[in-house]
């Protein structure tokens, strides 16, 4: 099912906006004063990547991108759990 030109443009613009939000989160990773700020920023970037992949799947009519988005979302969740567990074991409390 093809997407109309206007809808495709809106979806691609939304994907571009989420990419900009992810770039802004890179600042929080670099300058974040605490480990918790960095973990949340990395998780936010991963979430933005999943949303961008889903928007691209809809805009470009590529359903395979949704599979990649689901796998990346699961890996992002596991990464957050692993970093949180590592931080707690080192003596920090998230």
C-alpha positions in Angstrom: 0.0 0.0 0.0 1.6 3.2 -1.2 1.7 6.3 0.9 0.5 9.6 -0.6 3.1 12.3 -1.3 1.9 14.7 1.5 1.8 11.9 4.1 5.2 10.7 3.1 6.6 14.2 3.4 5.1 14.6 6.9 6.4 11.2 8.0 9.9 12.0 6.7 9.8 15.4 8.4 8.8 13.8 11.7 11.7 11.3 11.3 14.1 14.2 10.7 12.8 15.9 13.9 13.4 12.8 15.9 17.0 12.6 14.5 17.5 16.2 15.7 16.2 15.3 19.1 18.7 12.4 19.2 21.5 14.7 18.3 20.5 17.0 21.2 20.7 14.1 23.5 24.3 13.5 22.5 25.1 16.7 24.5 23.5 15.1 27.6 25.7 12.1 27.1 28.9 14.2 26.9 28.0 16.8 29.5 25.7 14.9 31.8 27.0 15.4 35.3 25.9 12.0 36.6 25.8 8.4 35.2 22.0 8.4 35.5 21.8 11.4 33.0 24.0 9.5 30.6 22.0 6.3 30.9 18.7 8.1 30.3 20.2 10.0 27.3 21.4 6.8 25.7 18.0 5.2 26.3 16.4 8.2 24.7 18.6 8.0 21.7 17.7 4.3 21.3 14.0 5.1 21.6 14.3 7.8 19.0 16.1 5.4 16.7 13.2 2.9 17.0 10.7 5.7 16.3 12.7 6.9 13.3 12.8 3.4 11.9 9.1 3.0 12.3 8.4 6.3 10.6 10.7 5.4 7.7 9.0 2.0 7.4 5.7 3.8 7.0 7.0 6.6 4.7 9.0 4.4 2.4 6.7 1.4 2.4 9.4 -0.9 3.7 7.8 -3.3 6.3 11.2 -4.9 6.9 12.3 -1.8 8.8 9.7 -2.6 11.5 11.4 -5.8 12.2 14.7 -4.0 12.7 12.9 -1.4 14.9 11.5 -4.2 17.1 14.9 -5.9 17.5 16.6 -2.6 18.2 13.9 -1.8 20.8 14.5 -5.0 22.6 18.3 -4.5 22.5 17.8 -1.0 23.8 15.8 -2.3 26.7 18.3 -5.0 27.6 21.1 -2.4 27.4 19.3 -0.2 29.9 18.8 -3.1 32.3 22.5 -4.1 32.0 23.8 -0.6 32.6 21.5 -0.2 35.6 22.6 -3.5 37.1 26.3 -2.6 36.5 25.8 0.8 38.1 24.1 -0.7 41.2 26.8 -3.4 41.6 29.5 -0.7 41.6 27.9 1.0 44.6 25.9 3.6 42.8 22.1 3.8 43.1 20.1 4.7 40.1 
